[in-house]
Amino acid sequence: MARLAGLSVPDVQRARLSIARSFAASHGVHVVLKGHRTVVATPTGEAFINSTGNPGMATAGTGDVLTGVIAAWLASGLSALDAATLGVYLHGSAGDLAAARHSQIGLIATDVIDHLGPAVRSLAAPPGFVRT
């Protein structure tokens, strides 16, 4: 994001939400700004902040996994906004499931991939419900 916006990384980190919103609006695109509390911003200036994910996901390849998840939802017919927000949420949720099983230390991208199925299934059975 820093390179795209012509800013320094510290500048982006200090104003993640406003920079994502501004860039999305000025370029007419959807922005996914990965990091602590990943931001999804829309061309209309709307923004969403994700609550899933953990520091263990700051490792090589997890951004590629996120891109693949979002692309898969786009290919399934979801709108850009729905694909981005659902993809970001499920990616973070899979990372949380992987960290719970393996710990955040040493978490790798394939751990996130391995937990995408359970993350998707968790949407079909909200907490408090038991599938019979």
Secondary structure by P-SEA (a helix, b strand, c coil): ccccccccaaaaaacaaaaaaaaaaaacbbbbbccccbbbbccccccccccccccccccccaaaaaaaaaaaaaaacccaaaaaaaaaaaaaaaaaaaaaacccccccaaaaaaaaaaaaaaaacccccccc
